[in-house]
């Protein structure tokens, strides 16, 4: 159940298109990994349980972390804690996730949004080490943001859903948007699924110089603008399938954010280091799966001291790494 004297943790990144299961003690000690497509809850969770059953029998694991698409109910006193709520993902609304898995495996278990999990991984191992306030944005099948303020994930009556912010539209763009709830929110304009719906073709077939990428970058820059004005992060990391496959997006977002801030407030400090301030995650496309591992490690640590629901990322190895605005 240990690797290099560290306990093994099972992590599940439950995404809108696929789920990544990882058995690890950290990024340098990954013992096993598997993927399953995200189809129906019955098929998907059943496939995940078969993977975890095998790992439990072959290796054992001390904790379980679940980084899941949302929205989720994360208030521990709620009757449906650990369930999906009114998600846009067809067939997944009100699905039980973490209680089902915790009953099955009987280990300390934590669940949070996929973006918050990735933010926690960046705080522990990546480019947010040493920062007390930052944001991790993912742009893929959907759009979400893990917002960390004073070392803790933003949480009130629910968790943050910044991907559904309404932003100023690119002049001349009057497309209705793809979000079934809000139409032209950030996700409805910038997600990979929104690009495909707008153009009527698969995303891989869209040319790098297609004008659609300007609308995508403009929506993401609008989200960044709102984060700067609302939570004042020391850094914004942008990951997910679209920025990874379309590297032209980040420079566009940086330029549009500078223009949008227009010199106001903290803008001069940001402009002076814009390439660092808005960057790719240090863990790359591993931020998501490692986010689930980070959640599991935190669950194990909290269980050891009897602590509940702190939702704060560990800051291992943070010395000397604070590089934000």
Secondary structure, DSSP 4 states (H G I P E B T S, - for coil): -EETTEE-EEEEEE-SSEEEEEEESSTT-EEEEEEEE---HHHHHHHHHHHHHHHHHHT--SEEEEEE-S-B---TTSTTTTBB-S-SSTT-TT-B-HHHHHHHH-SEEEEEEHHHHHHHHHHHHSTTTT-SSEEEEEESSSEEEEEEETTEE-BSSSB--GGG-B-PPPTT-----SBTTTBSBHHHHHSHHHHHHHHTS-GGGS-TT-THHHHHHHHHHHHHHHHHHHT--S-EEEESHHHHH-THHHHHHHHHHHHHHTT-TTHHHHHTTHHHHEE--TTGGGHHHHHHHHHHHHHHHHHHHT-----B---TT-TT-----
